[in-house]
Amino acid sequence: MKVIQFYTNETRFIKRAQKNDRQAQHVIYEWHAPKMLSVCRYYIKDLQQAEEAMLNGFFKVFTNLKSFKSEGSFEGWIRRIMVREAISFLRQKKQIAFVSDDVDGHQEYTNNIQTEIEVEHIQNIIDALPEGYKIVFNMYAIEGYKHQEIAEILNISEGTSKSQLFKARQLLQKQVNELNTSSYGTN
């Protein structure tokens, strides 16, 4: 049995796709679409709209594929495009709103959520957050962006980014506690 490394195959398909090979582009799409739909779904509640943002993102991926220089992860490169595309989609739909009161950036919310809530419930709780809170939470907690990067991408102050994250965490903790109380009769 011959073992073929995924990275070697991916590199070969990227080079073919950079030459507009539609079959290679299709293979890359098939490999990455499920994860990238999840990324878009973090930001956009409606699955069909998330899929639309993902497809627009892949259009940008293949349009700009020649700019990928194999420095760093290809999946990470695609993921950054998807995050920006999801945010652009929300901007176009005028679904982003940020509360402008800032919280001191040195405050950190340290309560850990330890529960056995299903992933679907967690996604529903995140979806219920106001859009500004949700976007900053996803970018910081899930994607690993720093507040400075978030501020630049979203065109907001670093303090607003920190405030949105703080408030998102507070609301999430409250929702999880309420869910625990109603589901398990505990707090």
N, C-alpha and C positions, 0 to 999 in steps of 0.2 A: 504494500500500500504506500503510495507516494503522498507525502504531506506537502502542501503548497502553502507558504506563508501568506496570510491575508494582506500584509503591508506591501509585499512584492506585487501581488495582483492589483492592489489599489493604485500603486504608483504607475503600473503599466496602463491601467484604465484611465487614470488622470491624464497621462501623456496622450493617449488616443483621443480622449474627450477634448483636450486642448486643440486638437486638429479637427474639431467638429464631427467626430465619429459619433453618430446618433446611437449606435448600439452601445458604445462605451458610456455615453451619457445616461442611457437608460439603466445600465447596470449600476452606475453610481447612484442614480436616483433610487433604485430599488434597495440598495444597501442602506441608504441614509434617510429615506423618507419617513419611516416609522418614528425614529428618534426626533427628527426635525418637526414632525407634526406635533409631537409631545411638547417640544420647545414652544411652538406657536400657541399651543393650547394653554400653556402656563399664563399667557398674556391675554388671550382672547377666549371668552366664555363659549361662544357658539362654535361648535365643531366645524360646520361648513365654512364659516368665516376664517377659522384657524387654518383650514385646508387651503382656502383661497390665498391667504398670506404665505403659506408654505410654498404653494405653486409659484407665486410671484418671487419668492425668495430663491427658488431653484432656477427660475429664469435669470435672475441676477447672478447666481452661482455660475451658470454655464456661459453667460455673456461675459463675465469677468474672470473666467477660469485661467486665462493666460497670465493674469496678475498673481496667481498663486505660485509662490516660489519654492515650495516644499520646505519652508522654514517653519517648523512647528507642525501641529496636528492638522490634517485636512478636515477632519470632523469638527475640530475647534473653529477652523476658518468658516466652514459652512454654518456652524452654530451662531457665530457672531452676525453673519448676514441674516439669519432667521430672526434673531432677537431684534435687530434694527428694522427688519421688514414688518414684524408684528407691531412694533411701536409706530412705525409709519402708517400702517393700516389703521390703528386706533386714532392716530392724529387726523387722518383723512375722514374718518367717521365722526370726528370731534367727540371722542369718548374718553379723553384724558382730562382729568381735572386734579389739580394739586391744591391742598389746603396750604395757605401761605404762612401760617405761624410756625416759627422755627423753635426747635427744642435744642438745648445746650448739647453740643456734639459729644460731650464727655459722658453723658448719661448712657448707660447701656442697660438693656433689658436682659436679665440673666436667668429668668426662670426657664427651666427646661421642661418641655412638654413630653411626659412619659405616659403613653397610653397605647392601647391596642386598637386605635381607630383605623379603619380600612382606608386605603389610598383614595378611593372614590370620595369618601366623606371629607378627607383633607382637601382634595381638589375643590369640592363644593364650598367648603369654608373659605378657601382662598378666593374662589370666584365671587363670593359674596362681599369681599372687600371693595371699598371704593377704588376706582381704576388707578388713581395715583398711588395709593397705598400698595395695590397689587403689583403694579409694574416695578416699583422700587424694591419691594420685598423679593420678587422673583429675580430681579437683576442682582441683588445683593446676596440673598440666601441660597439661591439655586444656581445662578450663573457665576457667582464669585466676583462680580464687579466691585470695585472700590467706590466710595461715595464721590470722589472727584470725577471718576469716569462716568458714573451715573449722571452727575450734574452736567457734564459736558454733552453727553448723548441726548439728555432730555431738555437741555436748555433751562435748567433751574439752578438755584444756589446749592452748594454743598450742605448747608444747614437745612434747606428744605428736604433734601434727600434723606438726611439723618432723621428729621422729624417724621417724614412719611414712613420710614422703616420702624421707628419707635412706636408710632400709632398703629401700624399694621400688626406688629407683634402683640401689642396690648389687645387689640380686637381679636386676633387669633387665639390668644390665651383665654380670653373671655368665652369665645365660642366653643373651644375645646372643653373648658370647664363645664359649660352648660350641657354639652353633648355627653360628657362623662356622667353628669348628675342625672340626666334623663335616661341614659342608656344603662348605667350600672348602679344608679342610686347612691353614688359616692361623689365626693368632691375632690 
